[in-house]
Amino acid sequence: MDEVTISAKALSIRYADLVALDIQSLEVKGGVIALLGHNGAGKSTLIKTLLGLLSPHRGEISVRGNGGASLRPEHDMAFCPENGAVFADISVERYLQLWCRIKHNDGDFYRKAGSRYVERLSIAELLSKKGRALSKGQRRRVQTALGFMSDPKLFLFDEPFDGLDVQRTNDLMEIVEEERAHRSFLISSHRMDVMERLSDACLVLEGGRLLFAGDVAASRIKLAGLGVDNLTDAMRIHLHQLRESTQTRL
């Protein structure tokens, strides 16, 4: 299994005067790392920072591979956003050809080495459709296929299971399980049941700060204390406690 180590020190990310992320110290290692937290906790900000789309106000963050070498966003990472992004006025097939020419200098790459992802993610049925005609889930499948075709060392997903039915959820879980021998994953998701099955490490944010980084069992204890045997209940209890604490302060 491939693994990465995500490290940060004195990291601060700001949007104007708003501090969106403030992490004094972080080190977490895993093959599939779950990025967890409530809405507004800082998950998307952390992903954008890892991708080099946001620059730290201060401090630093890095990702290292198994051999200790730093991973570069432009060469070693792929990202599938929550809503996906496919050109609206061209067909999916033309979009794939354009991307493959840019990335691999071969417009037919998706029919060759990339064909297993086209098949695995049922992209063939979408090839004739224009981007504007795709559903959210279909756009995400296209972006996921392209992400795998870039052969990243780290694949970052933002809410990949949101809106998927049981079959599509199981299909994507199987693909992640198959691929984890060749690459690592950082997955931001509210699907605690799925994350508990897939992940070997958790990174939990709360209000832009690091609440916990480590293995899944320890994360349940951190979130809700002893006696909770699944991540779904642990997060539910934690969010209930967080709401009560916020109301008390108000």
N, C-alpha and C positions, 0 to 999 in steps of 0.2 A: 504493500500500500504506500502510495506517495503521501508525503506530509509537508506542510508549511508551518513556519513559525511567524506569527504576527507580533511585533514589538512596538511599543511606543514609550516615550519619555517626555514628561512635561509638555504634553501636546495640547494646544489650544487652537480651535477653529472658530472663526467669527464671521457673522454676517453683519457688516457695519458694526454697531455697538453691542449686538447680541452675541453672547458666547453660546455657540451651538454644541460644542464638544470640548470637554475639559478632562483630560485623562493624564494623571500624574505618572502612572507606571502600568505597563501592560506587557505580558508575555503569555501567549497561548499557542499551543501546538496541536495540530490535528490533520486528519485527512479530509474529514467533513466537519467544518466548524459551523455551528448554528449561531447566528447573530439575532439575539432576542431583545425584546423590550416593547413598551407601549408605544402608541403613535406619538411622535415628537421626541422620542428618547434619544435620537441621534444616529439611528441605524443608517439611513440614506447618506447622511453627512460623512459617516465613517467610510462607507463604500466609495463615495466620490473622492475622499482624501486618498484612499489606497490607490485609486485609479489615476491620481495626479490631476484631477479636475478642480480640486480645491487646494490651496496652499496654506500651510499652518501659519497662524499668527505668531506662534512660537512653538518650540519643541520639535519633535521628529517622530516619524512612524516609518516602519519598514516591514518588508515581507522577505523571508529567507526560505530557500528550498532545502531539501534533504542534505545537500552538501555544504550548506551554509552560504551559498551565493545569493546575493540580493536579486529579487525578481523585479523586472522593469514592466511597468504597465503596458507600454506600447508593443513589447515583444513577448511577454510571458503571461499576460492576463487577458481574459475575455469577460464581458459583462452582458448579462441579459436583464434589461430593466423591467419594471413591473408591467408597463403597458406595451412594451415592444415598440418597434419603429420600422415600418416598411414604407417605401415610397408609394404615395397614394395613386399615382397615375400610370404606373407600369405594372406589368404582371409580376407575380412572384418569381416565375422562371427568369424573366429579364433581370429582376433584382438579384437573384442568385448568380446569374452570369456576370453581372457587373461587379458584384462583390468578389467573386472568384478570380476575375481578371485582375482586380486591384491587389488582392491578397496573394494569389498564387500564380499570376500571369498565365492563367488558363481558365477560360470561361466555362469549360466543361468539367472542371474539378469536381463539381457536385455530382456528376454522373460517374466519376471514377472513385478516387480515394474517399470522397465525401458521400458516396451513395449509401453507405450503411446508416448515416444519420438521416438522410432523406427518407429511407425506408423505416427506420426505427421511430421517427417522429411523424410519420404519415404525411410527408410534405408533398408527395406526388399528386394527391388529390387537390392540392391548392395551387399547383403551378400555373394554371390558366387564369386564376383570379387576380384582379387588380388589388393593390394594397388597400384601397378604400373599402373593398368588399369584405375584408377579413374581420373576424371577431377578435376580441382581446386575446383569447386563448390561442387562436390561429396565428396572430402576429407573434405571440410569444414562442410558439413552436418554431416558426421560421427563424427567429433570432437565436433560439437555443441551438438549432441545427448549425447555423453559421458560427456560433461560438465554439462548438465542438470542432468544426472544420478548421478553425484557426489553431487547433492543437495547443491550447494554453496549459501552462503549468498550474495556474490558479484560475478557476472559473467562479465568478461572482454572480449570484442570483439575487434579485430583489423580488420577493413574494412570488416565486414560481408556481406555487400550488393554489394561489388564490383563484377561485372560480372554476377550478377543474373538477370534473366529476370523478367518481371512484376509479373508473377504468383509466382515465388519463393520469390521475394521481399515481396509481400503481405503476403505469408505464414509465413515468418520469423517475419514480423512485428506483425502478429496476435499472434504468439507464445510468443513474448516478452510482448505483452499486457496481455496475459493470465497469464504469469509467474510473472509479477511485483507485484502481491499480495503476493508472497512467497519469492522473492529475489530482489536484486537491480542489476542494470546494469551500466557499464561504457563502452560506445561504441565510438570507434574512427572511423570516417567515413568522406568521402568527399561528401556523399549524403545529402546535406543540406535539401532537401525536405523531406526526410525520417526522418532525425533527428528532424526537426521542429515538425513533427507529433507525434513522440514518446517521446521526451525529456521534462522533467520539469526543467532541469538545464543545463547550458553550462559551459564548461571549455575551454577557447580559449588560445592557445599558439602561440607565434610569436618569431622565432629566439631563442628558448630555454628559453624564459621568459614568465611569465604570463601576458596576455593582458587583460583577463576578466574572472571572475567567478561569476555566478549568473543565473537569470532566462532568458528564451529565448528572450523575448521581449526586455529586457535591453541589451542583447548581440547584437541585430540588431542595436541599437542606437550606441553602442560602436564601432561596426565595420564600420558603414557607415553614422551615423548621423540620424537626423529625416527625415521622409518622405519615408523610405523604409519599405515596409510592409511584406517582407518575407526574410527568412534567406539565401536563394540561392542568391538573388540579393545583399544582404548585404555583403556576403563573396566575391562575384565577384567584387564589388566596392572596398572592402578592399584590395584584392590581386592586383587590378589595381593600387591603390594608393601606395601599398608597392613596386611594380615594378618601378613605376615612382620615388619614393623616393630613391630607390637603384641606379637607373641610374643617378639621379642627383648627388648623392654622388660620383659616379665613374667619 
